[in-house]
Amino acid sequence: MGTSDPLPAGQESEGPVSYAPGSLLDKLGVAAVVLDEDGRIVLWSRQAEALFGWTAAEALGRHAAPLLVAEQHRKEVLGLFAHVMGEGRSWAGVFPARHKDGRTLLLEFRNMRLDDQHGHRYALGIATDQQVLRDVERHLALSLQLIDRSPIGLAVLGTDLRYMMVNPALERMHGLPAEEHLGKTVAEALPHADVSQIEADLRRVLATGTPLLDQLAVGLAGGGAVAGQAQLVSYYRLEDPGGRVLGLAVSVVDVTDRHRAIEEFRRRMQLIADASVHIGTTLDLDQTARELAEVVVPRLADVAAVDLLDAILQGSPPSPGNGDAVFRALAVAAARTPGATEAAAAADPTGQIAQYDADRLVSRCVRTGDPVHLPHVGAGDLGRIARNEKAAALLGRAGVHSYIAVPLIARGEVLGALDLKRVSNPEPFGEDDVVLAAELAARAAVCIDNARWFQRERATVLTLQRNLLPQRPQQPEGMEVAYRYQPAGAASQVGGDWFDVVPQSGGASALVVGDVMGSGINAAAAMGQLRTASRTLSGLGLDPAQVLEHLDQTASGLDQTIATCVYAVCDPAAGLCRVATAGHLPPVLMRPGERPQLLDLPTGAPLGVGGVPFESIGMTLAPGDQLVLYTDGLVETRDEAIDVRLEALLALLDGPRRDLEETCDLLLTALREDNDQDDVALLIARVGPYRGPEAP
């Protein structure tokens, strides 16, 4: 680093440039004093006045030695003066000078002889406070050491955006020595970088003075020496103490390891997220196992196998025995590479039973409930991985080099194992891979266990279903009703949907449709209790809002039961109807000659939330008017918004007058096609002429 910067090639000087005080020379406060041959002061700078305390008027014309030098140092100083004036050589060193107030100053002093055209000689003395100079030197030395030894890449660019300085760290990051940077622009030094963006950022910082901090730059385009290198780049404008713009400072921090770790973390989180979506879409054991194997291949392993203990599938705990393990192969997945395909051929065929000796790694995995990890598989390990010698030979030819087995554990019970191998992927399984595999296995194990329990409980559930589904209700006075209950098709299991028609005194009737959240025995049992409670409350002639309040208390007393419900009381004789809902989809009102419409009702909180008031809405009903009450299984799907599905419901109901039974069949056929993942309760009531109670 020189004391001045040369002009770039082809650039001419624009002449003197003035700038505000505050430069390094101003910081040093360099004083200049000129003496004649007799040692008298003939020139005295303002900096000298500040340094020595004497004004020009007080100093000029006086001998410098008695004015500025203590008596004990005068002889030595006069000798130095004579030497400079006689020999013409400069002298540099520490000079003990005297201040006007009598104290001694240690000055860094430079003395040289000056000659004029008349042959006269003068002595020029330049001095600054030694302490100030030492401070500046220490700061400069520290700065240079920090720059040279810092692991952070540092560079200085001029106002023309050409490199003026780079430190060794930046040389390593760019893969270029300093001499291939200096005097060049970014485009010239780093032709592979995204020059347009980099130079735009540099010019913006140079123009505004606002730093640009921690910009992530990845690979060659970001200025790295190799693909995949990640850097945090910051730009700062450099100014001198007077505010003059000197150029730009660039700092570059290599964050390749951190960037790779973050990318790897994101990859793993994405894999876990995908597993949450794609594993357990059904209650089918084989399908769930296939989903697990397909999720991990090829992103985690080249070959994956899912095996369950046969005793678990038979409904009994595995026998400790001699440590052997009997598995049923449920799924195998392999990457689309020759080695992975060959390794997959060594796996047990899906659906078949295989016995593994106690010394096999997968047997140890399910016996201990702990993962087994072989980062590097040797020839002697293949026999402990494969079931027999033939399978071990296949694994050896395929090139299996890393292995993991993790247990499938659900509700504290070991169900089986997830077996992972790497063939084409050259990286060995690491500890993070073991943790990830265990997390995926734990999620899948719960889904597998759910499917296992579902199959076991299916018979019980179907029996309960037959006893809890509503019986055919009687036709109320002055109304015609039709209804349907359709269980979920895929699982054929009972849910918590119900409907009811309950005659009341005075010719009115209560219409009820509800849906207990969840499915299976618990939902069916809760549905039975709520249906019984609603029938009992209906006989009391309460307002719908009051009925829902009592049902809310009943649901709150059940174990974690949440349900939705719509409750309507229709009085054909009075032509009135009052309706209240508890978090349920709104009924449809159909009037002759008008388009069907969803009733605008206060939604209310679901039953079981507790302490939330309900509100009833009244309306008139005339002969021919219809109410359609339904549960969400009729309209909700995974791929369409509920508003779209409700509009489809209204469109189906719009049209000529139909028989109620025909309307029920139409709705179930049109809206339930390929959408049978939830059960449905449907109740349609049409107001007819009221003839009054029959005479006894």
KAQUI-V819296 format. One record per residue. N is the residue number from 0. RES is the residue in one letter. SS is DSSP state (H for helix, E for strand, C for the rest). OMEGA is omega in whole degrees, -180 to 180 (none if undefined). Layout:
n->(N;N)
res->(RES;RES)
ss->(SS;SS)
omega->(OMEGA;OMEGA)
This chain:
n->(0;1;2;3;4;5;6;7;8;9;10;11;12;13;14;15;16;17;18;19;20;21;22;23;24;25;26;27;28;29;30;31;32;33;34;35;36;37;38;39;40;41;42;43;44;45;46;47;48;49;50;51;52;53;54;55;56;57;58;59;60;61;62;63;64;65;66;67;68;69;70;71;72;73;74;75;76;77;78;79;80;81;82;83;84;85;86;87;88;89;90;91;92;93;94;95;96;97;98;99;100;101;102;103;104;105;106;107;108;109;110;111;112;113;114;115;116;117;118;119;120;121;122;123;124;125;126;127;128;129;130;131;132;133;134;135;136;137;138;139;140;141;142;143;144;145;146;147;148;149;150;151;152;153;154;155;156;157;158;159;160;161;162;163;164;165;166;167;168;169;170;171;172;173;174;175;176;177;178;179;180;181;182;183;184;185;186;187;188;189;190;191;192;193;194;195;196;197;198;199;200;201;202;203;204;205;206;207;208;209;210;211;212;213;214;215;216;217;218;219;220;221;222;223;224;225;226;227;228;229;230;231;232;233;234;235;236;237;238;239;240;241;242;243;244;245;246;247;248;249;250;251;252;253;254;255;256;257;258;259;260;261;262;263;264;265;266;267;268;269;270;271;272;273;274;275;276;277;278;279;280;281;282;283;284;285;286;287;288;289;290;291;292;293;294;295;296;297;298;299;300;301;302;303;304;305;306;307;308;309;310;311;312;313;314;315;316;317;318;319;320;321;322;323;324;325;326;327;328;329;330;331;332;333;334;335;336;337;338;339;340;341;342;343;344;345;346;347;348;349;350;351;352;353;354;355;356;357;358;359;360;361;362;363;364;365;366;367;368;369;370;371;372;373;374;375;376;377;378;379;380;381;382;383;384;385;386;387;388;389;390;391;392;393;394;395;396;397;398;399;400;401;402;403;404;405;406;407;408;409;410;411;412;413;414;415;416;417;418;419;420;421;422;423;424;425;426;427;428;429;430;431;432;433;434;435;436;437;438;439;440;441;442;443;444;445;446;447;448;449;450;451;452;453;454;455;456;457;458;459;460;461;462;463;464;465;466;467;468;469;470;471;472;473;474;475;476;477;478;479;480;481;482;483;484;485;486;487;488;489;490;491;492;493;494;495;496;497;498;499;500;501;502;503;504;505;506;507;508;509;510;511;512;513;514;515;516;517;518;519;520;521;522;523;524;525;526;527;528;529;530;531;532;533;534;535;536;537;538;539;540;541;542;543;544;545;546;547;548;549;550;551;552;553;554;555;556;557;558;559;560;561;562;563;564;565;566;567;568;569;570;571;572;573;574;575;576;577;578;579;580;581;582;583;584;585;586;587;588;589;590;591;592;593;594;595;596;597;598;599;600;601;602;603;604;605;606;607;608;609;610;611;612;613;614;615;616;617;618;619;620;621;622;623;624;625;626;627;628;629;630;631;632;633;634;635;636;637;638;639;640;641;642;643;644;645;646;647;648;649;650;651;652;653;654;655;656;657;658;659;660;661;662;663;664;665;666;667;668;669;670;671;672;673;674;675;676;677;678;679;680;681;682;683;684;685;686;687;688;689;690;691;692;693;694;695)
res->(M;G;T;S;D;P;L;P;A;G;Q;E;S;E;G;P;V;S;Y;A;P;G;S;L;L;D;K;L;G;V;A;A;V;V;L;D;E;D;G;R;I;V;L;W;S;R;Q;A;E;A;L;F;G;W;T;A;A;E;A;L;G;R;H;A;A;P;L;L;V;A;E;Q;H;R;K;E;V;L;G;L;F;A;H;V;M;G;E;G;R;S;W;A;G;V;F;P;A;R;H;K;D;G;R;T;L;L;L;E;F;R;N;M;R;L;D;D;Q;H;G;H;R;Y;A;L;G;I;A;T;D;Q;Q;V;L;R;D;V;E;R;H;L;A;L;S;L;Q;L;I;D;R;S;P;I;G;L;A;V;L;G;T;D;L;R;Y;M;M;V;N;P;A;L;E;R;M;H;G;L;P;A;E;E;H;L;G;K;T;V;A;E;A;L;P;H;A;D;V;S;Q;I;E;A;D;L;R;R;V;L;A;T;G;T;P;L;L;D;Q;L;A;V;G;L;A;G;G;G;A;V;A;G;Q;A;Q;L;V;S;Y;Y;R;L;E;D;P;G;G;R;V;L;G;L;A;V;S;V;V;D;V;T;D;R;H;R;A;I;E;E;F;R;R;R;M;Q;L;I;A;D;A;S;V;H;I;G;T;T;L;D;L;D;Q;T;A;R;E;L;A;E;V;V;V;P;R;L;A;D;V;A;A;V;D;L;L;D;A;I;L;Q;G;S;P;P;S;P;G;N;G;D;A;V;F;R;A;L;A;V;A;A;A;R;T;P;G;A;T;E;A;A;A;A;A;D;P;T;G;Q;I;A;Q;Y;D;A;D;R;L;V;S;R;C;V;R;T;G;D;P;V;H;L;P;H;V;G;A;G;D;L;G;R;I;A;R;N;E;K;A;A;A;L;L;G;R;A;G;V;H;S;Y;I;A;V;P;L;I;A;R;G;E;V;L;G;A;L;D;L;K;R;V;S;N;P;E;P;F;G;E;D;D;V;V;L;A;A;E;L;A;A;R;A;A;V;C;I;D;N;A;R;W;F;Q;R;E;R;A;T;V;L;T;L;Q;R;N;L;L;P;Q;R;P;Q;Q;P;E;G;M;E;V;A;Y;R;Y;Q;P;A;G;A;A;S;Q;V;G;G;D;W;F;D;V;V;P;Q;S;G;G;A;S;A;L;V;V;G;D;V;M;G;S;G;I;N;A;A;A;A;M;G;Q;L;R;T;A;S;R;T;L;S;G;L;G;L;D;P;A;Q;V;L;E;H;L;D;Q;T;A;S;G;L;D;Q;T;I;A;T;C;V;Y;A;V;C;D;P;A;A;G;L;C;R;V;A;T;A;G;H;L;P;P;V;L;M;R;P;G;E;R;P;Q;L;L;D;L;P;T;G;A;P;L;G;V;G;G;V;P;F;E;S;I;G;M;T;L;A;P;G;D;Q;L;V;L;Y;T;D;G;L;V;E;T;R;D;E;A;I;D;V;R;L;E;A;L;L;A;L;L;D;G;P;R;R;D;L;E;E;T;C;D;L;L;L;T;A;L;R;E;D;N;D;Q;D;D;V;A;L;L;I;A;R;V;G;P;Y;R;G;P;E;A;P)
ss->(C;C;C;C;C;C;C;C;C;C;C;C;C;C;C;C;C;C;C;C;C;C;C;H;H;H;H;H;C;C;E;E;E;E;E;C;C;C;C;E;E;E;E;E;C;H;H;H;H;H;H;H;C;C;C;H;H;H;H;C;C;C;E;H;H;H;H;H;C;C;H;H;H;H;H;H;H;H;H;H;H;H;H;H;H;H;H;C;C;C;E;E;E;E;E;E;E;E;C;C;C;C;C;E;E;E;E;E;E;E;E;E;E;E;E;C;C;C;C;C;E;E;E;E;E;E;E;E;E;H;H;H;H;H;H;H;H;H;H;H;H;H;H;H;H;H;H;H;H;C;C;C;E;E;E;E;E;C;C;C;C;E;E;E;E;E;C;H;H;H;H;H;H;H;C;C;C;H;H;H;C;E;C;C;E;H;H;H;H;C;C;C;C;C;H;H;H;H;H;H;H;H;H;H;H;H;H;H;C;C;C;E;E;E;E;E;E;E;C;H;H;H;C;C;C;C;C;C;C;E;E;E;E;E;E;E;E;E;E;C;C;C;C;C;E;E;E;E;E;E;E;E;E;E;C;H;H;H;H;H;H;H;H;H;H;H;H;H;H;H;H;H;H;H;H;H;H;H;C;C;C;C;C;C;H;H;H;H;H;H;H;H;H;H;H;H;E;C;C;C;E;C;E;E;E;E;E;E;E;H;H;H;H;C;C;C;C;C;C;C;C;C;C;C;E;E;E;E;E;E;E;E;E;E;C;C;C;H;H;H;H;H;H;H;C;C;C;C;C;C;C;C;E;E;E;E;C;C;C;C;H;H;H;H;H;H;H;H;C;C;C;E;E;E;C;C;C;C;H;H;H;H;H;H;H;C;C;C;H;H;H;H;H;H;H;H;H;H;C;C;C;E;E;E;E;E;E;E;E;E;C;C;E;E;E;E;E;E;E;E;E;E;C;C;C;C;C;C;C;C;H;H;H;H;H;H;H;H;H;H;H;H;H;H;H;H;H;H;H;H;H;H;H;H;H;H;H;H;H;H;H;H;H;H;H;H;H;H;C;C;C;C;C;C;C;C;C;C;E;E;E;E;E;E;E;E;C;C;C;C;C;C;C;C;E;E;E;E;E;E;E;E;E;C;H;H;H;C;E;E;E;E;E;E;E;E;E;E;E;C;H;H;H;H;H;H;H;H;H;H;H;H;H;H;H;H;H;H;C;C;C;C;C;H;H;H;H;H;H;H;H;H;H;H;H;H;H;C;C;C;C;C;E;E;E;E;E;E;E;E;E;C;C;C;C;E;E;E;E;E;E;E;C;C;C;C;C;E;E;E;C;C;C;C;C;C;E;E;C;C;C;C;C;C;C;C;E;C;C;C;C;C;C;C;C;C;E;E;E;E;C;C;C;C;C;E;E;E;E;E;C;H;H;H;C;C;C;C;C;C;C;H;H;H;H;H;H;H;H;H;H;H;H;C;C;C;C;C;C;H;H;H;H;H;H;H;H;H;H;H;H;C;C;C;C;C;C;C;C;E;E;E;E;E;E;E;E;C;C;C;C;C;C;C;C;C)
omega->(-177;180;177;-179;178;176;175;-179;178;-179;-179;179;178;180;-178;178;180;177;-174;177;179;-180;180;178;178;179;-179;-179;-175;180;178;179;178;180;174;-176;180;180;178;-180;179;177;-174;-177;177;177;176;177;180;-176;-174;179;-179;175;178;-179;-179;-172;-173;178;-179;175;-175;-173;-180;-179;-168;-175;176;-173;-176;-179;-170;-177;-180;-178;179;176;177;179;180;180;-180;-177;-177;-176;-177;179;179;175;179;178;179;-173;177;-179;-178;177;179;-178;174;-180;-179;178;171;-174;168;-165;172;-177;-180;-179;176;178;174;-175;180;-180;177;-179;-180;175;177;176;177;-174;173;-179;-176;-178;178;-180;180;177;180;-180;179;180;180;179;178;180;-179;179;178;-179;-175;-173;-176;173;178;177;-178;178;172;176;176;180;175;178;173;-179;175;-180;169;180;-177;-179;-180;174;-179;-178;-179;-177;-178;175;-176;-176;177;173;-166;179;-177;173;178;-179;-179;-178;-176;-175;-179;-176;175;-169;-176;-180;-179;-178;177;178;-180;-178;180;178;179;-177;-172;-175;179;-178;173;-167;167;175;-179;177;-174;172;-178;-179;179;180;179;-180;-178;176;180;177;-179;-177;169;-174;177;179;179;174;179;179;174;-177;179;178;180;-179;-179;-177;-177;170;180;174;-177;179;178;-179;-176;-179;179;-180;179;179;179;179;178;177;178;179;-179;178;177;178;178;178;178;179;179;-178;-168;180;178;179;178;174;178;-176;-177;180;179;178;178;179;178;-179;-177;178;-174;179;1;-171;178;-177;175;179;178;176;178;-178;177;175;-175;-180;179;180;179;177;179;179;180;-180;179;176;-179;179;175;180;178;-176;165;-179;-179;-176;173;177;-179;175;-177;175;-179;-179;-180;179;179;178;179;179;178;-179;178;178;-178;180;-177;179;179;178;179;180;-176;-178;179;-176;-179;175;177;-179;-178;180;-178;-176;-179;177;173;-173;172;-179;-179;-178;175;-179;-179;-179;-174;179;178;179;-176;-180;-178;-176;-180;179;179;178;177;179;179;179;-179;180;177;-176;179;-170;172;167;179;-178;170;-175;176;178;176;-177;178;-178;-175;-176;170;-174;-175;179;173;-179;-178;177;-174;-177;175;174;176;180;178;178;178;179;180;179;179;179;179;180;-180;179;-179;-178;178;179;178;180;177;179;178;179;178;-180;-179;-175;-173;-179;180;-178;-179;177;178;-180;-177;-177;-175;180;-177;173;-178;-179;177;179;-179;179;176;-180;173;-178;171;-173;174;167;-179;-180;176;-173;-172;-177;-177;-178;180;174;-177;-180;175;174;179;172;-173;177;177;180;177;177;178;178;176;176;-174;169;-179;-177;174;-180;-179;-179;179;-173;-177;180;-180;179;178;178;180;180;-180;179;178;180;-179;177;180;-179;-180;-179;-179;179;-179;174;-179;-180;179;178;-179;177;178;178;178;177;179;-180;179;179;176;-174;175;180;174;-178;171;-176;169;-174;-179;174;-177;179;-177;-178;-180;-178;-176;176;175;-173;172;180;175;177;-173;175;-174;175;176;176;179;176;-180;178;180;178;177;-179;174;179;178;-175;170;-173;-177;178;177;175;-179;176;174;172;-180;-178;177;-176;178;177;179;178;179;175;179;177;-177;178;-179;171;178;178;-172;173;-172;178;179;-170;-175;173;-179;-171;178;179;-177;179;179;-179;177;177;176;177;180;-180;178;-179;-180;179;-176;179;-180;169;-177;178;178;179;178;-179;180;-177;-178;-179;-174;-174;-177;179;-178;-179;-176;-179;-180;178;-174;167;-177;-180;179;179;177;-180;176;178;-179;-177;179;-180;179;178;179;none)
